[in-house]
Amino acid sequence: MTKYIALLLLAPFSLLGQSDSAYEELPELKASEILRPEILNGPHHKVQEPVPTFSGSNHFSIDSDFGAFEAEGNEMLVRRINEINAIAKLKEVSRTDEYKNALVRAAKSPLAAAKNVIKDPVNTVANVPKGIMKFMGRAGESIKGIGKKKDSNEHEGSKLQQIIGYSDTKRKVALKLGVDPYSTNTILQKELEGISWASFAGGATFSLGTMPIGGAAGMAMTATNVAGSLDELVSEKSPADLKILNRKSLLAMGASESEAERLLGNDAFSPTAQTAFVLNLKSLDGVANRRAFVKLAGQTSSSEADVIFCVQTAALMSEIHKEKMPLARIATIGNFPICVAKDGTVVVALQWDYAAWTPLADRFAREVKAEAKGKPCLVALSGMVSPQLRQELESREFHVQDRLSPGPLR
């Protein structure tokens, strides 16, 4: 999210028309006061009490049985806790005789010769475009033709199909645990690799049923009407096939070839996040200029926090469009995507954990009012707004709704 607000922070206070003393200082929140009990403490984790909030995000520190984790934002916190629980389950399975016997069988399997290719799935099979998947992408971004050309090596083609079989197994293991198979969490990836190899090459079947805290495929916020589709797509489709489907959807929404390619080639978007973002935009039936958000997301995102901002903001837009007021089009203010409803209301739907009355909020409110040209304005946030911010916005004739996606909050 920080990329999307950085430019607004560059505005000189003298342009804001208000003295510094009238603004709020961003508070340091307390985890015990804002988080649901099961989020605050779990069998394998504890969230530290101090929660600084800045750049639109609550910043959490998590102590766990598997080391310390940081989470930039409410939704990243949910993802990390899901991952901690998944790591615990995977470690539990790895201590069983079934797992140990499966590793013995895997070592004797003909597939063992291919293991060196997938010993680092985070940087080879899992990510696109990297390693072997990069070359598959160059060959039409489909695995269907592997080993079918007359001049291809039949054994090599068979081995590649087997590697893809491993990748498929790993995706399904991750989804059973309610986590993203393409997560940046290296501890999770290591545990996933071991269990998936034992299952794929060793023929083991493990019971992995859990109850994740978050939502579809490890993305804690997707539009409710696309969550099931996301799980199914990530489970059944390779990253290359997802890219093909996502490109088709982006072009159908009006994005140019270059805009679609910039998003699809942005390494900050995992295949899961990329698909979640596209599905959320796709659910904005009839909303014009979705390409504007595609362009911003592709150009501006460079971190996991940026990507979560895009996925969640698109989901909030979808919720408003479906449940509150039909949207007509997407517009932008600087690097922020906003919406205009069919009745002319300017809608600011933002993934924002804790919003206070700051110079940034003041400037942004002025820019929204200028864009509205006398039309009503709605500010809809995923998290909480401070009492002073609500008062300041309502005095300027904004309608304010918060906690549209409270996530881990009480």
Secondary structure, DSSP 8 states (H G I E B T S, - for coil): -HHHHHHHHTS-GGGTTS-GGGS----EEEHHHHB-HHHHEETTEEE-SEEEEETTEEEEEEEETTEEEEEESHHHHHHHHHHHHHHHHHHHHHTSHHHHHHHHHHHHSGGGGGGGGSS-TTTTTSSTTSHHHHHHHHTTS-STTTT-STTS-HHHHHHHHHHHHHHHHHHHHHHHTTS-TT-S-HHHHHHHHHHHHHHHTT----------SS-GGG-S---TTTHHHHHHHHHHS-HHHHHHHHHHHHHHTT--HHHHHHHHT-TTS-HHHHHHHHHHHHTSTT-B-THHHHHHHHHH--SHHHHHHHHHHHHHHHHHHHHT--EEEEEEETTEEEEEETTS-EEEEE--SEE---HHHHHHHHHHHHHHTTS-EEEEESSEE-HHHHHHHHHTTEEEE--SS-TTB-
